[in-house]
Amino acid sequence: MSQVRIAGFVLLLVMTACGRKLEGTVTLDNKNAGPATAPPSQMSAAQIIERYRSLDDSHDATIKMKALITSQEDPAGLNAPQQIQLTMYRRREPDSRLLILAEFTSPPEERDRDGLITVFPDGRIEAVRYVQSTASFLVATDATSEDALFGLTPQELADGQPEKYNFTLVGEETYEGTPVYRLEGSLNQGAESKFSRVNLMISQQDFAALEAEFYDNHGELARRLVVSRAEKIAGHWTRLRWIIDNLARRKKIDFEAVEVKYDQNLSDSTFTRKHLKKVASR
């Protein structure tokens, strides 16, 4: 997707934040974690993953967030971190397709990165960007290519696509005071991915992912995602702050969710190429 420079960095972005007063705060330094929903001996890896995936049960969401991008190749801090603001619109279709519109709002020159993404039930991903200079649409379908700016793949945009992996429960431990399941996923035969293995740390309390590690085909750690704060909004567990460490590209992205609205009955027109052209041409 080097030509289609949409923000694949929004891995696992589906659960974000709202500006109103929230309830049910969960942070990684929570020392008063309650017992697991079910005794660990009763939970298989498949059941844990299903509970994790079922957290994303909203029909649609409008998300406002900001990201701070720091290059780890600049240890002296000579260059200021790049700051970006964007709004994500997402909707789950009756046929299980996931539609996502990424609209960059600041700085203005980032608008040419606006993208329309479709995640199909069979794992395929289509990413579309409108190019003003040529008045045309660029379409990418390669799940393994990396975005030119953030160096992340469309798979990461699609919440890591855990359905592409066969997970094994390899242990239970405490992560920053929270009881967790540690799962290791190996890529299913025939599945397309840049990552041959994925490790997840899943909370035993609410089945949210607290940490994810993605390994490349050489067994090297390529990405690490760490969630530092989450809250429950309108019945949905929602990430408020998280970091993606792109070790392969030596970039770190700090995310903060500013506002989210669930189940607002977003219009069909929001997820069209016509609308993408409109917002990208402002």
C-alpha positions as CSV (number, residue, x, y, z in Angstrom):
1,M,0.0,0.0,0.0
2,S,3.0,2.4,-0.5
3,Q,0.9,4.3,-3.1
4,V,-2.2,4.2,-1.0
5,R,-0.9,6.1,2.0
6,I,-3.9,5.7,4.3
7,A,-3.3,5.3,8.0
8,G,-2.9,1.7,8.7
9,F,-1.6,2.8,12.1
10,V,-5.1,2.6,13.5
11,L,-4.6,-1.0,14.5
12,L,-7.3,-2.0,17.1
13,L,-8.7,1.5,17.0
14,V,-12.2,0.3,17.1
15,M,-12.6,1.0,20.8
16,T,-11.8,4.6,21.6
17,A,-13.1,7.5,23.7
18,C,-15.9,9.9,24.4
19,G,-15.8,13.4,25.8
20,R,-18.5,13.0,28.3
21,K,-18.2,11.6,31.8
22,L,-17.5,7.9,31.6
23,E,-17.9,4.9,33.9
24,G,-16.0,1.6,34.4
25,T,-12.4,2.8,34.1
26,V,-9.8,0.1,33.5
27,T,-6.1,1.0,33.6
28,L,-3.1,-1.3,33.4
29,D,-1.9,-0.4,36.9
30,N,-5.2,-1.5,38.5
31,K,-4.2,-3.3,41.7
32,N,-7.8,-4.2,42.7
33,A,-8.6,-6.5,39.8
34,G,-11.5,-8.8,40.5
35,P,-11.7,-12.5,39.7
36,A,-12.0,-13.7,36.1
37,T,-15.4,-14.0,34.6
38,A,-14.9,-17.8,34.5
39,P,-12.3,-19.9,36.2
40,P,-9.2,-20.2,34.0
41,S,-9.6,-24.0,33.7
42,Q,-12.9,-23.5,32.0
43,M,-11.6,-21.2,29.3
44,S,-10.1,-22.5,26.1
45,A,-8.0,-20.3,23.7
46,A,-10.9,-20.3,21.2
47,Q,-13.4,-19.1,23.9
48,I,-11.0,-16.4,25.1
49,I,-10.5,-15.1,21.5
50,E,-14.2,-15.2,20.9
51,R,-14.9,-13.1,24.0
52,Y,-12.2,-10.7,22.9
53,R,-13.7,-10.3,19.4
54,S,-17.2,-9.9,20.8
55,L,-16.3,-6.7,22.6
56,D,-16.7,-5.0,19.2
57,D,-20.4,-5.3,19.0
58,S,-21.5,-1.8,18.1
59,H,-23.3,-1.2,14.8
60,D,-21.3,2.0,14.0
61,A,-19.0,4.5,15.6
62,T,-17.6,8.0,15.0
63,I,-14.2,8.4,16.6
64,K,-12.0,11.5,17.0
65,M,-8.4,10.9,18.0
66,K,-5.0,12.4,17.9
67,A,-1.6,10.8,17.3
68,L,1.9,11.8,18.2
69,I,4.5,10.1,16.0
70,T,8.1,10.0,17.2
71,S,11.1,8.7,15.2
72,Q,13.4,6.6,17.3
73,E,16.2,7.4,14.8
74,D,16.2,10.9,16.3
75,P,17.5,10.2,19.9
76,A,18.8,13.8,20.3
77,G,15.3,15.1,19.7
78,L,16.4,17.4,16.9
79,N,13.1,17.0,15.1
80,A,9.7,17.7,16.7
81,P,7.3,14.7,16.9
82,Q,4.6,14.8,14.2
83,Q,1.2,15.5,15.5
84,I,-1.9,14.4,13.6
85,Q,-5.7,14.6,14.2
86,L,-8.2,12.5,12.5
87,T,-11.8,11.2,12.6
88,M,-12.7,7.6,12.0
89,Y,-16.1,6.5,10.9
90,R,-16.9,2.8,11.0
91,R,-19.9,0.6,10.4
92,R,-20.6,-3.1,10.5
93,E,-22.7,-4.3,7.6
94,P,-25.4,-7.1,7.8
95,D,-23.1,-9.3,5.6
96,S,-20.3,-8.8,8.2
97,R,-18.2,-6.4,6.1
98,L,-16.5,-3.7,8.1
99,L,-16.5,-0.2,6.5
100,I,-14.1,2.4,7.7
101,L,-13.6,6.0,6.5
102,A,-10.4,7.7,7.8
103,E,-10.6,11.5,7.6
104,F,-7.5,13.5,8.5
105,T,-8.4,16.9,10.0
106,S,-5.0,18.4,11.1
107,P,-2.7,19.4,9.7
108,P,-4.6,20.3,6.5
109,E,-1.9,18.9,4.2
110,E,-2.6,15.4,5.6
111,R,-6.0,15.3,3.9
112,D,-4.6,13.5,0.9
113,R,-4.2,10.5,3.2
114,D,-8.0,10.2,3.7
115,G,-8.9,6.6,3.0
116,L,-12.0,4.4,2.5
117,I,-11.4,0.8,3.8
118,T,-13.5,-2.3,3.3
119,V,-12.7,-5.4,5.4
120,F,-14.5,-8.5,3.9
121,P,-15.7,-11.5,5.9
122,D,-13.1,-13.7,4.1
123,G,-10.2,-11.5,5.4
124,R,-9.6,-9.5,2.2
125,I,-9.1,-5.8,2.6
126,E,-9.6,-3.0,0.0
127,A,-8.2,0.4,0.7
128,V,-9.1,3.4,-1.5
129,R,-7.6,6.9,-1.6
130,Y,-8.5,9.9,-3.8
131,V,-5.5,11.7,-5.5
132,Q,-6.3,15.3,-6.2
133,S,-3.4,15.8,-8.6
134,T,-4.7,13.2,-11.0
135,A,-8.4,13.3,-10.0
136,S,-8.4,9.6,-9.7
137,F,-8.8,6.8,-7.1
138,L,-6.0,4.5,-6.0
139,V,-7.0,1.1,-4.9
140,A,-4.8,-1.4,-2.9
141,T,-5.7,-4.9,-1.9
142,D,-2.4,-6.3,-0.7
143,A,-2.7,-7.2,3.0
144,T,1.1,-7.4,3.5
145,S,2.3,-4.1,2.1
146,E,3.2,-1.3,4.5
147,D,1.9,2.2,4.6
148,A,4.5,4.7,3.5
149,L,4.1,7.1,6.5
150,F,3.5,4.8,9.5
151,G,5.0,1.6,8.1
152,L,2.0,-0.5,9.2
153,T,-0.2,-2.9,7.2
154,P,-3.9,-2.9,6.4
155,Q,-4.2,-6.0,8.5
156,E,-3.4,-3.9,11.5
157,L,-6.1,-1.5,10.5
158,A,-8.5,-4.4,10.7
159,D,-7.9,-5.0,14.4
160,G,-5.0,-7.4,13.6
161,Q,-7.5,-9.9,12.1
162,P,-7.2,-12.6,14.9
163,E,-9.4,-14.9,12.8
164,K,-6.3,-15.5,10.6
165,Y,-4.5,-17.3,13.5
166,N,-4.8,-20.5,15.4
167,F,-4.4,-19.5,19.1
168,T,-3.0,-21.6,22.0
169,L,-3.4,-20.6,25.6
170,V,0.3,-20.8,26.8
171,G,-0.1,-19.4,30.3
172,E,-1.8,-17.2,32.9
173,E,0.0,-14.4,34.7
174,T,-0.4,-10.9,36.2
175,Y,0.2,-7.9,33.9
176,E,0.7,-4.6,35.7
177,G,-1.6,-5.9,38.5
178,T,-4.2,-7.4,36.2
179,P,-4.7,-11.2,35.8
180,V,-4.3,-12.0,32.1
181,Y,-4.3,-14.9,29.7
182,R,-1.2,-15.2,27.5
183,L,-2.1,-16.5,24.0
184,E,0.1,-17.3,21.1
185,G,-1.3,-17.4,17.6
186,S,0.2,-19.1,14.5
187,L,-0.9,-18.0,11.1
188,N,-3.4,-20.3,9.5
189,Q,-2.3,-22.2,6.4
190,G,-3.2,-20.2,3.3
191,A,-3.8,-16.9,5.2
192,E,-2.1,-13.8,3.9
193,S,-0.2,-11.8,6.5
194,K,3.1,-10.1,7.1
195,F,3.1,-11.6,10.6
196,S,3.6,-15.3,11.1
197,R,2.9,-15.2,14.8
198,V,0.9,-13.0,17.2
199,N,1.1,-12.9,21.0
200,L,-1.8,-11.5,23.0
201,M,-2.3,-10.5,26.7
202,I,-6.0,-10.7,27.4
203,S,-7.6,-9.5,30.6
204,Q,-9.3,-12.2,32.6
205,Q,-11.7,-9.6,33.9
206,D,-13.2,-8.2,30.7
207,F,-11.3,-10.0,27.8
208,A,-9.8,-6.8,26.5
209,A,-6.4,-6.9,24.9
210,L,-3.8,-5.2,27.1
211,E,-0.8,-5.9,24.9
212,A,-0.2,-7.4,21.4
213,E,3.0,-8.5,19.8
214,F,3.4,-9.2,16.0
215,Y,6.3,-11.2,14.7
216,D,7.5,-11.2,11.1
217,N,8.3,-14.2,9.0
218,H,11.8,-14.3,10.4
219,G,10.6,-14.6,13.9
220,E,11.6,-11.0,14.7
221,L,9.3,-8.8,16.8
222,A,8.0,-6.1,14.4
223,R,5.2,-4.4,16.4
224,R,4.2,-4.0,20.0
225,L,0.9,-2.5,21.0
226,V,0.3,-1.5,24.7
227,V,-3.0,-0.1,26.0
228,S,-2.5,2.2,29.0
229,R,-6.1,3.3,29.6
230,A,-9.6,2.1,28.8
231,E,-13.1,2.9,29.9
232,K,-16.6,1.6,29.4
233,I,-18.7,3.9,27.1
234,A,-22.3,3.1,26.3
235,G,-21.7,-0.5,27.3
236,H,-18.6,-0.8,25.1
237,W,-15.1,-1.3,26.4
238,T,-13.2,1.6,24.8
239,R,-9.5,2.3,24.5
240,L,-8.5,5.9,25.4
241,R,-4.7,5.8,25.3
242,W,-2.4,3.3,23.6
243,I,1.0,3.1,22.0
244,I,2.1,1.3,18.9
245,D,5.9,0.7,18.8
246,N,6.8,0.0,15.2
247,L,10.2,-1.6,15.8
248,A,10.7,-2.4,12.1
249,R,10.4,1.3,11.1
250,R,11.7,2.6,14.4
251,K,8.7,4.8,15.0
252,K,6.5,5.1,18.0
253,I,2.9,6.3,17.8
254,D,1.1,7.6,20.9
255,F,-2.7,7.6,20.5
256,E,-5.2,9.5,22.5
257,A,-8.9,9.1,21.8
258,V,-10.7,12.5,22.1
259,E,-14.3,11.6,21.5
260,V,-16.5,8.7,20.3
261,K,-20.1,8.2,19.6
262,Y,-21.6,4.7,19.2
263,D,-24.6,3.6,17.2
264,Q,-25.4,7.0,15.5
265,N,-26.9,5.4,12.4
266,L,-24.3,6.7,10.1
267,S,-25.5,7.3,6.5
268,D,-24.7,5.0,3.7
269,S,-23.2,8.0,1.8
270,T,-20.5,8.3,4.4
271,F,-18.8,5.2,3.0
272,T,-18.8,6.0,-0.7
273,R,-16.0,7.1,-3.0
274,K,-18.1,10.3,-3.8
275,H,-17.9,11.3,-0.1
276,L,-14.2,10.3,0.1
277,K,-13.5,12.6,-2.9
278,K,-15.4,15.4,-1.1
279,V,-13.5,15.3,2.2
280,A,-10.1,14.7,0.5
281,S,-10.6,17.8,-1.7
282,R,-11.5,20.3,1.0
